[in-house]
Amino acid sequence: MNKKNIFLIFSLAVIATIIVLYPKNQSINLDKAEDISHKFTVQKTQEHISNNIKTQEYQLPIPEGGEIGDQTVYGNHVYYIVLYMKEMSNFAQKAEIYQYNIVNKDYKLIFEYKNLNYDIYVNELRANENYLFWENFDPQNNWSLNKFNLSTNEVEPIITSKDTDSKILPSIEVTNKYLAWYEYVNKKAYLMIYSIEKNEIKVIDKNIHLESPYDRAYIRNNKITYLTIDNKNKYINIYNLDENKNKVLNISKNIEIKNVLSNDNFTVWHEDYGMSNVYVYDHRLKKLYLINSKRNGHNIFAINLCKNYIFINDSKKSNIFCFDINNKKKTNLTKKLNNDKNLYTLTTVSADNKFIAQNTTIEGILSLIVTIKK
């Protein structure tokens, strides 16, 4: 084989690699979205739950003088923060983290901040198979993102505000392999990934477009979704953390996008809060769908995506609605709970694909866990 042929083969291999690693953008026109709002049939709660998902509420024990802050779930355990707030203050004099077993209803203290010479607040609690993650900060906005080993009960900081020069507390998202957040310094945002196995932090992108400094870098199936922008367009980036590949959806710059999430099959977002449209892009069919909130009567406080389910946290009706995208079924998951006296907040999807929400209107705190059957 002569040198010319060798060079040609090498060049073709390089081009093929570039095509794989840097796929062509997929342009999306919202005007061509198919409105599927009318296709969802309203299901009786028990009927839909028995066939597809399981919901269960738990009353979390609260020590005297404490109040529950953030909570999360993994496996058969709910983890939650108890804060002992100072009078007339937004900060606590003591903070504790508890583990609650949803099978035998036992609970135990696993970590505490006490005898401090400074005020503290603890939130952004997340769990995976082996670790807890949380953030603590003081009135001067000095913060620390921490990792707690569930086997050894040892805690160590991953990163602090001193490391980044950022006073903006990051919003974190976790899987069994990765922790993600936006680092916001001098009005510029970086997308950060922490490899739990390697104990390493790296920057994924330095050209992030945020709607708010407190936006969350959502991960589903080890794919992280984030926005970038230029003079003409917004770009929904769906970055595969395992393969270091990026798939891009190209949208007009003037389109509002809130809380964009992606998994293997769907990308979803909503235009705004309140009576707003929810968009669903089906990657298998390469089609864009619209769920009209006015037609469905929803005031959007938050949305979430897990498998083929979109969860909508309604701020007006104070309930959580579940949209089954594949089967076009809609269920109010919470209307029959607590005589419909519900106010669910702090809704998240766990590292093992459970949906958890917190009800703050009942005496004590109720934790709602939605488990999606395989």
Buried (B, 14 or more C-beta within 10 A) or exposed (E): EEEEEEEEEEEEEEEEEEEEEEEEBBEBEEEEBEEBBEEBEEBEBEEBBEEBBEBEBBEBBBEEEBBBBBBBBBBEBBBBBBBBBEEEEEBBBBBBBBBBBBEEEEBEEBBEBEEEEEBBBBBBBBBBEBBBBBBBBBEEEEBBBBBBEBEEEEBEEBBBBEEBEBBBBBBBBBBBBBBBBBBBEEEEBBBBBBEBEEEEBEEBBEBBBBEEBEBBBBBBBBBBBBBBBEEEBBBBBBBBBEEEBBBBBBBEEEEEBBBBBBBEBBBBBBBEBEBBBBBBBBBEEEBBBBBBBEBBEBBBBBBBBBBBBBBBBBBEBBBBBBBBBEBEBBBBBBBBBBEEEBBBBBBBBBBBBBBBBBBBEBEEBBBBBBBBEE
